[in-house]
């Protein structure tokens, strides 16, 4: 009888664990191409601006490896991207960035 209760308890715990789904996972970060497409549409970038944005993204593509340098690189990259935009586009860009929210804190552990 005890074994049956124990087996039932273990099975119910396993079922509960699987029913939770992947809700604890971080959202997938958009690729550079996805970000450029979004910026092209929302900021109404000209073909020259799109080309410049791609070049800047390529320039900073490998800077994400080192966490300290990543923050600095992101800030520098943002300034370079803003330098390409006119005033109306800069305002839209700031609104886009504000809508993203702060980056997640912590090392990803539980």
Buried (B, 14 or more C-beta within 10 A) or exposed (E): EEEEEEEEEEEEEEEEEEEEEEEEEEEEEEEBEEBBEEBBEEBEBEEEBBEBBEEBBEEBEEBEEEEEEBEEBBEBBBEBBEEBBEEEBBEBBEEBEEEEEEEEEEEEEE
